[in-house]
């Protein structure tokens, strides 16, 4: 049984649930590479992440670095409190917003 689920919700929106830990971060990164590649604006919903550690923070920072180097925008919603706490303690909290460049991020899909 998988310890995480990485879901493509379309239009550059993704959702991660379950564990974002040392055991899963590399797998999540590998899975995200091809999915993210076709988008210039990416939003990752982290509301349903149930467990995380410093590897989870490293994953988010890796995504931000990738976005900056490939001229893309990435933002996270529902970032777990534990990630925020680790980021604050390690003085990298400001880096979690560095992937957000443009105003009006992702438009809601029209019906």
Chimera marker file (.cmm) of the C-alpha trace (Angstrom):
<marker_set name="trace">
<marker id="1" x="0.000" y="0.000" z="0.000" r="1" g="1" b="0" radius="0.5"/>
<marker id="2" x="1.295" y="3.416" z="-0.977" r="1" g="1" b="0" radius="0.5"/>
<marker id="3" x="2.083" y="5.837" z="1.826" r="1" g="1" b="0" radius="0.5"/>
<marker id="4" x="1.145" y="8.832" z="-0.319" r="1" g="1" b="0" radius="0.5"/>
<marker id="5" x="-1.055" y="9.811" z="-3.234" r="1" g="1" b="0" radius="0.5"/>
<marker id="6" x="-0.068" y="12.446" z="-5.782" r="1" g="1" b="0" radius="0.5"/>
<marker id="7" x="-3.090" y="13.469" z="-7.807" r="1" g="1" b="0" radius="0.5"/>
<marker id="8" x="-3.216" y="15.538" z="-11.014" r="1" g="1" b="0" radius="0.5"/>
<marker id="9" x="-6.376" y="17.654" z="-10.799" r="1" g="1" b="0" radius="0.5"/>
<marker id="10" x="-5.807" y="19.329" z="-14.166" r="1" g="1" b="0" radius="0.5"/>
<marker id="11" x="-4.833" y="22.848" z="-15.230" r="1" g="1" b="0" radius="0.5"/>
<marker id="12" x="-1.599" y="22.792" z="-13.201" r="1" g="1" b="0" radius="0.5"/>
<marker id="13" x="-3.325" y="21.829" z="-9.968" r="1" g="1" b="0" radius="0.5"/>
<marker id="14" x="-2.068" y="18.886" z="-7.952" r="1" g="1" b="0" radius="0.5"/>
<marker id="15" x="-2.889" y="17.378" z="-4.567" r="1" g="1" b="0" radius="0.5"/>
<marker id="16" x="-0.588" y="15.433" z="-2.281" r="1" g="1" b="0" radius="0.5"/>
<marker id="17" x="-1.974" y="13.328" z="0.534" r="1" g="1" b="0" radius="0.5"/>
<marker id="18" x="-0.489" y="10.889" z="3.020" r="1" g="1" b="0" radius="0.5"/>
<marker id="19" x="3.179" y="10.959" z="3.987" r="1" g="1" b="0" radius="0.5"/>
<marker id="20" x="5.751" y="13.480" z="2.795" r="1" g="1" b="0" radius="0.5"/>
<marker id="21" x="8.755" y="12.006" z="4.614" r="1" g="1" b="0" radius="0.5"/>
<marker id="22" x="12.238" y="10.558" z="4.095" r="1" g="1" b="0" radius="0.5"/>
<marker id="23" x="10.562" y="7.370" z="2.841" r="1" g="1" b="0" radius="0.5"/>
<marker id="24" x="8.403" y="9.081" z="0.212" r="1" g="1" b="0" radius="0.5"/>
<marker id="25" x="9.966" y="12.434" z="-0.773" r="1" g="1" b="0" radius="0.5"/>
<marker id="26" x="12.209" y="10.979" z="-3.490" r="1" g="1" b="0" radius="0.5"/>
<marker id="27" x="9.338" y="8.976" z="-4.953" r="1" g="1" b="0" radius="0.5"/>
<marker id="28" x="7.090" y="12.041" z="-4.968" r="1" g="1" b="0" radius="0.5"/>
<marker id="29" x="9.811" y="14.103" z="-6.646" r="1" g="1" b="0" radius="0.5"/>
<marker id="30" x="10.286" y="11.460" z="-9.353" r="1" g="1" b="0" radius="0.5"/>
<marker id="31" x="6.538" y="11.257" z="-9.963" r="1" g="1" b="0" radius="0.5"/>
<marker id="32" x="6.133" y="15.030" z="-10.133" r="1" g="1" b="0" radius="0.5"/>
<marker id="33" x="8.848" y="15.634" z="-12.736" r="1" g="1" b="0" radius="0.5"/>
<marker id="34" x="6.897" y="14.558" z="-15.803" r="1" g="1" b="0" radius="0.5"/>
<marker id="35" x="3.605" y="15.891" z="-14.453" r="1" g="1" b="0" radius="0.5"/>
<marker id="36" x="4.935" y="19.377" z="-13.723" r="1" g="1" b="0" radius="0.5"/>
<marker id="37" x="6.934" y="19.652" z="-16.938" r="1" g="1" b="0" radius="0.5"/>
<marker id="38" x="3.984" y="20.687" z="-19.125" r="1" g="1" b="0" radius="0.5"/>
<marker id="39" x="2.807" y="23.540" z="-16.863" r="1" g="1" b="0" radius="0.5"/>
<marker id="40" x="4.091" y="27.076" z="-16.312" r="1" g="1" b="0" radius="0.5"/>
<marker id="41" x="1.952" y="27.663" z="-13.216" r="1" g="1" b="0" radius="0.5"/>
<marker id="42" x="1.612" y="24.942" z="-10.621" r="1" g="1" b="0" radius="0.5"/>
<marker id="43" x="-0.404" y="24.752" z="-7.420" r="1" g="1" b="0" radius="0.5"/>
<marker id="44" x="0.128" y="21.904" z="-4.956" r="1" g="1" b="0" radius="0.5"/>
<marker id="45" x="-2.552" y="21.260" z="-2.332" r="1" g="1" b="0" radius="0.5"/>
<marker id="46" x="-0.960" y="19.851" z="0.834" r="1" g="1" b="0" radius="0.5"/>
<marker id="47" x="-4.053" y="19.916" z="3.085" r="1" g="1" b="0" radius="0.5"/>
<marker id="48" x="-4.226" y="16.113" z="3.274" r="1" g="1" b="0" radius="0.5"/>
<marker id="49" x="-0.570" y="15.471" z="4.129" r="1" g="1" b="0" radius="0.5"/>
<marker id="50" x="-0.778" y="13.394" z="7.311" r="1" g="1" b="0" radius="0.5"/>
<marker id="51" x="2.908" y="13.119" z="8.225" r="1" g="1" b="0" radius="0.5"/>
<marker id="52" x="6.002" y="15.061" z="7.249" r="1" g="1" b="0" radius="0.5"/>
<marker id="53" x="9.556" y="15.791" z="8.314" r="1" g="1" b="0" radius="0.5"/>
<marker id="54" x="12.547" y="17.755" z="7.052" r="1" g="1" b="0" radius="0.5"/>
<marker id="55" x="12.536" y="15.698" z="3.841" r="1" g="1" b="0" radius="0.5"/>
<marker id="56" x="9.093" y="17.154" z="3.145" r="1" g="1" b="0" radius="0.5"/>
<marker id="57" x="10.537" y="20.648" z="3.449" r="1" g="1" b="0" radius="0.5"/>
<marker id="58" x="13.441" y="19.643" z="1.206" r="1" g="1" b="0" radius="0.5"/>
<marker id="59" x="10.940" y="18.415" z="-1.394" r="1" g="1" b="0" radius="0.5"/>
<marker id="60" x="9.117" y="21.765" z="-1.428" r="1" g="1" b="0" radius="0.5"/>
<marker id="61" x="12.414" y="23.636" z="-1.699" r="1" g="1" b="0" radius="0.5"/>
<marker id="62" x="13.506" y="21.363" z="-4.552" r="1" g="1" b="0" radius="0.5"/>
<marker id="63" x="10.255" y="22.124" z="-6.407" r="1" g="1" b="0" radius="0.5"/>
<marker id="64" x="10.825" y="25.860" z="-5.868" r="1" g="1" b="0" radius="0.5"/>
<marker id="65" x="14.397" y="25.627" z="-7.154" r="1" g="1" b="0" radius="0.5"/>
<marker id="66" x="13.195" y="23.720" z="-10.233" r="1" g="1" b="0" radius="0.5"/>
<marker id="67" x="10.444" y="26.296" z="-10.848" r="1" g="1" b="0" radius="0.5"/>
<marker id="68" x="12.881" y="29.198" z="-10.586" r="1" g="1" b="0" radius="0.5"/>
<marker id="69" x="15.423" y="27.579" z="-12.908" r="1" g="1" b="0" radius="0.5"/>
<marker id="70" x="12.788" y="26.706" z="-15.515" r="1" g="1" b="0" radius="0.5"/>
<marker id="71" x="10.911" y="30.039" z="-15.304" r="1" g="1" b="0" radius="0.5"/>
<marker id="72" x="7.776" y="28.575" z="-13.802" r="1" g="1" b="0" radius="0.5"/>
<marker id="73" x="5.630" y="29.478" z="-10.848" r="1" g="1" b="0" radius="0.5"/>
<marker id="74" x="4.740" y="27.118" z="-8.032" r="1" g="1" b="0" radius="0.5"/>
<marker id="75" x="2.779" y="27.687" z="-4.888" r="1" g="1" b="0" radius="0.5"/>
<marker id="76" x="1.639" y="25.523" z="-2.021" r="1" g="1" b="0" radius="0.5"/>
<marker id="77" x="-1.668" y="25.671" z="-0.220" r="1" g="1" b="0" radius="0.5"/>
<marker id="78" x="-2.373" y="23.980" z="3.080" r="1" g="1" b="0" radius="0.5"/>
<marker id="79" x="1.280" y="23.678" z="4.004" r="1" g="1" b="0" radius="0.5"/>
<marker id="80" x="1.489" y="21.483" z="7.123" r="1" g="1" b="0" radius="0.5"/>
<marker id="81" x="2.289" y="23.307" z="10.373" r="1" g="1" b="0" radius="0.5"/>
<marker id="82" x="5.259" y="20.996" z="10.903" r="1" g="1" b="0" radius="0.5"/>
<marker id="83" x="6.808" y="22.182" z="7.614" r="1" g="1" b="0" radius="0.5"/>
<marker id="84" x="6.267" y="25.804" z="8.619" r="1" g="1" b="0" radius="0.5"/>
<marker id="85" x="7.877" y="25.112" z="12.001" r="1" g="1" b="0" radius="0.5"/>
<marker id="86" x="10.914" y="23.388" z="10.482" r="1" g="1" b="0" radius="0.5"/>
<marker id="87" x="11.259" y="26.176" z="7.894" r="1" g="1" b="0" radius="0.5"/>
<marker id="88" x="11.125" y="28.834" z="10.600" r="1" g="1" b="0" radius="0.5"/>
<marker id="89" x="13.637" y="27.004" z="12.815" r="1" g="1" b="0" radius="0.5"/>
<marker id="90" x="16.055" y="26.543" z="9.919" r="1" g="1" b="0" radius="0.5"/>
<marker id="91" x="15.493" y="30.119" z="8.736" r="1" g="1" b="0" radius="0.5"/>
<marker id="92" x="14.223" y="29.180" z="5.261" r="1" g="1" b="0" radius="0.5"/>
<marker id="93" x="10.552" y="30.159" z="5.729" r="1" g="1" b="0" radius="0.5"/>
<marker id="94" x="10.882" y="33.028" z="3.232" r="1" g="1" b="0" radius="0.5"/>
<marker id="95" x="12.060" y="30.589" z="0.571" r="1" g="1" b="0" radius="0.5"/>
<marker id="96" x="8.680" y="28.827" z="0.584" r="1" g="1" b="0" radius="0.5"/>
<marker id="97" x="7.181" y="31.833" z="-1.228" r="1" g="1" b="0" radius="0.5"/>
<marker id="98" x="9.980" y="32.229" z="-3.803" r="1" g="1" b="0" radius="0.5"/>
<marker id="99" x="8.171" y="30.100" z="-6.364" r="1" g="1" b="0" radius="0.5"/>
<marker id="100" x="5.275" y="32.562" z="-6.554" r="1" g="1" b="0" radius="0.5"/>
<marker id="101" x="6.006" y="35.188" z="-9.182" r="1" g="1" b="0" radius="0.5"/>
<marker id="102" x="2.843" y="36.304" z="-10.895" r="1" g="1" b="0" radius="0.5"/>
<marker id="103" x="-0.319" y="37.885" z="-9.517" r="1" g="1" b="0" radius="0.5"/>
<marker id="104" x="-3.606" y="36.134" z="-10.116" r="1" g="1" b="0" radius="0.5"/>
<marker id="105" x="-1.947" y="32.735" z="-10.013" r="1" g="1" b="0" radius="0.5"/>
<marker id="106" x="-4.188" y="30.035" z="-11.554" r="1" g="1" b="0" radius="0.5"/>
<marker id="107" x="-7.560" y="30.971" z="-12.871" r="1" g="1" b="0" radius="0.5"/>
<marker id="108" x="-10.488" y="28.831" z="-11.804" r="1" g="1" b="0" radius="0.5"/>
<marker id="109" x="-11.724" y="26.600" z="-14.648" r="1" g="1" b="0" radius="0.5"/>
<marker id="110" x="-14.828" y="27.882" z="-16.398" r="1" g="1" b="0" radius="0.5"/>
<marker id="111" x="-17.781" y="25.647" z="-16.981" r="1" g="1" b="0" radius="0.5"/>
<link id1="1" id2="2" r="1" g="1" b="0" radius="0.2"/>
<link id1="2" id2="3" r="1" g="1" b="0" radius="0.2"/>
<link id1="3" id2="4" r="1" g="1" b="0" radius="0.2"/>
<link id1="4" id2="5" r="1" g="1" b="0" radius="0.2"/>
<link id1="5" id2="6" r="1" g="1" b="0" radius="0.2"/>
<link id1="6" id2="7" r="1" g="1" b="0" radius="0.2"/>
<link id1="7" id2="8" r="1" g="1" b="0" radius="0.2"/>
<link id1="8" id2="9" r="1" g="1" b="0" radius="0.2"/>
<link id1="9" id2="10" r="1" g="1" b="0" radius="0.2"/>
<link id1="10" id2="11" r="1" g="1" b="0" radius="0.2"/>
<link id1="11" id2="12" r="1" g="1" b="0" radius="0.2"/>
<link id1="12" id2="13" r="1" g="1" b="0" radius="0.2"/>
<link id1="13" id2="14" r="1" g="1" b="0" radius="0.2"/>
<link id1="14" id2="15" r="1" g="1" b="0" radius="0.2"/>
<link id1="15" id2="16" r="1" g="1" b="0" radius="0.2"/>
<link id1="16" id2="17" r="1" g="1" b="0" radius="0.2"/>
<link id1="17" id2="18" r="1" g="1" b="0" radius="0.2"/>
<link id1="18" id2="19" r="1" g="1" b="0" radius="0.2"/>
<link id1="19" id2="20" r="1" g="1" b="0" radius="0.2"/>
<link id1="20" id2="21" r="1" g="1" b="0" radius="0.2"/>
<link id1="21" id2="22" r="1" g="1" b="0" radius="0.2"/>
<link id1="22" id2="23" r="1" g="1" b="0" radius="0.2"/>
<link id1="23" id2="24" r="1" g="1" b="0" radius="0.2"/>
<link id1="24" id2="25" r="1" g="1" b="0" radius="0.2"/>
<link id1="25" id2="26" r="1" g="1" b="0" radius="0.2"/>
<link id1="26" id2="27" r="1" g="1" b="0" radius="0.2"/>
<link id1="27" id2="28" r="1" g="1" b="0" radius="0.2"/>
<link id1="28" id2="29" r="1" g="1" b="0" radius="0.2"/>
<link id1="29" id2="30" r="1" g="1" b="0" radius="0.2"/>
<link id1="30" id2="31" r="1" g="1" b="0" radius="0.2"/>
<link id1="31" id2="32" r="1" g="1" b="0" radius="0.2"/>
<link id1="32" id2="33" r="1" g="1" b="0" radius="0.2"/>
<link id1="33" id2="34" r="1" g="1" b="0" radius="0.2"/>
<link id1="34" id2="35" r="1" g="1" b="0" radius="0.2"/>
<link id1="35" id2="36" r="1" g="1" b="0" radius="0.2"/>
<link id1="36" id2="37" r="1" g="1" b="0" radius="0.2"/>
<link id1="37" id2="38" r="1" g="1" b="0" radius="0.2"/>
<link id1="38" id2="39" r="1" g="1" b="0" radius="0.2"/>
<link id1="39" id2="40" r="1" g="1" b="0" radius="0.2"/>
<link id1="40" id2="41" r="1" g="1" b="0" radius="0.2"/>
<link id1="41" id2="42" r="1" g="1" b="0" radius="0.2"/>
<link id1="42" id2="43" r="1" g="1" b="0" radius="0.2"/>
<link id1="43" id2="44" r="1" g="1" b="0" radius="0.2"/>
<link id1="44" id2="45" r="1" g="1" b="0" radius="0.2"/>
<link id1="45" id2="46" r="1" g="1" b="0" radius="0.2"/>
<link id1="46" id2="47" r="1" g="1" b="0" radius="0.2"/>
<link id1="47" id2="48" r="1" g="1" b="0" radius="0.2"/>
<link id1="48" id2="49" r="1" g="1" b="0" radius="0.2"/>
<link id1="49" id2="50" r="1" g="1" b="0" radius="0.2"/>
<link id1="50" id2="51" r="1" g="1" b="0" radius="0.2"/>
<link id1="51" id2="52" r="1" g="1" b="0" radius="0.2"/>
<link id1="52" id2="53" r="1" g="1" b="0" radius="0.2"/>
<link id1="53" id2="54" r="1" g="1" b="0" radius="0.2"/>
<link id1="54" id2="55" r="1" g="1" b="0" radius="0.2"/>
<link id1="55" id2="56" r="1" g="1" b="0" radius="0.2"/>
<link id1="56" id2="57" r="1" g="1" b="0" radius="0.2"/>
<link id1="57" id2="58" r="1" g="1" b="0" radius="0.2"/>
<link id1="58" id2="59" r="1" g="1" b="0" radius="0.2"/>
<link id1="59" id2="60" r="1" g="1" b="0" radius="0.2"/>
<link id1="60" id2="61" r="1" g="1" b="0" radius="0.2"/>
<link id1="61" id2="62" r="1" g="1" b="0" radius="0.2"/>
<link id1="62" id2="63" r="1" g="1" b="0" radius="0.2"/>
<link id1="63" id2="64" r="1" g="1" b="0" radius="0.2"/>
<link id1="64" id2="65" r="1" g="1" b="0" radius="0.2"/>
<link id1="65" id2="66" r="1" g="1" b="0" radius="0.2"/>
<link id1="66" id2="67" r="1" g="1" b="0" radius="0.2"/>
<link id1="67" id2="68" r="1" g="1" b="0" radius="0.2"/>
<link id1="68" id2="69" r="1" g="1" b="0" radius="0.2"/>
<link id1="69" id2="70" r="1" g="1" b="0" radius="0.2"/>
<link id1="70" id2="71" r="1" g="1" b="0" radius="0.2"/>
<link id1="71" id2="72" r="1" g="1" b="0" radius="0.2"/>
<link id1="72" id2="73" r="1" g="1" b="0" radius="0.2"/>
<link id1="73" id2="74" r="1" g="1" b="0" radius="0.2"/>
<link id1="74" id2="75" r="1" g="1" b="0" radius="0.2"/>
<link id1="75" id2="76" r="1" g="1" b="0" radius="0.2"/>
<link id1="76" id2="77" r="1" g="1" b="0" radius="0.2"/>
<link id1="77" id2="78" r="1" g="1" b="0" radius="0.2"/>
<link id1="78" id2="79" r="1" g="1" b="0" radius="0.2"/>
<link id1="79" id2="80" r="1" g="1" b="0" radius="0.2"/>
<link id1="80" id2="81" r="1" g="1" b="0" radius="0.2"/>
<link id1="81" id2="82" r="1" g="1" b="0" radius="0.2"/>
<link id1="82" id2="83" r="1" g="1" b="0" radius="0.2"/>
<link id1="83" id2="84" r="1" g="1" b="0" radius="0.2"/>
<link id1="84" id2="85" r="1" g="1" b="0" radius="0.2"/>
<link id1="85" id2="86" r="1" g="1" b="0" radius="0.2"/>
<link id1="86" id2="87" r="1" g="1" b="0" radius="0.2"/>
<link id1="87" id2="88" r="1" g="1" b="0" radius="0.2"/>
<link id1="88" id2="89" r="1" g="1" b="0" radius="0.2"/>
<link id1="89" id2="90" r="1" g="1" b="0" radius="0.2"/>
<link id1="90" id2="91" r="1" g="1" b="0" radius="0.2"/>
<link id1="91" id2="92" r="1" g="1" b="0" radius="0.2"/>
<link id1="92" id2="93" r="1" g="1" b="0" radius="0.2"/>
<link id1="93" id2="94" r="1" g="1" b="0" radius="0.2"/>
<link id1="94" id2="95" r="1" g="1" b="0" radius="0.2"/>
<link id1="95" id2="96" r="1" g="1" b="0" radius="0.2"/>
<link id1="96" id2="97" r="1" g="1" b="0" radius="0.2"/>
<link id1="97" id2="98" r="1" g="1" b="0" radius="0.2"/>
<link id1="98" id2="99" r="1" g="1" b="0" radius="0.2"/>
<link id1="99" id2="100" r="1" g="1" b="0" radius="0.2"/>
<link id1="100" id2="101" r="1" g="1" b="0" radius="0.2"/>
<link id1="101" id2="102" r="1" g="1" b="0" radius="0.2"/>
<link id1="102" id2="103" r="1" g="1" b="0" radius="0.2"/>
<link id1="103" id2="104" r="1" g="1" b="0" radius="0.2"/>
<link id1="104" id2="105" r="1" g="1" b="0" radius="0.2"/>
<link id1="105" id2="106" r="1" g="1" b="0" radius="0.2"/>
<link id1="106" id2="107" r="1" g="1" b="0" radius="0.2"/>
<link id1="107" id2="108" r="1" g="1" b="0" radius="0.2"/>
<link id1="108" id2="109" r="1" g="1" b="0" radius="0.2"/>
<link id1="109" id2="110" r="1" g="1" b="0" radius="0.2"/>
<link id1="110" id2="111" r="1" g="1" b="0" radius="0.2"/>
</marker_set>
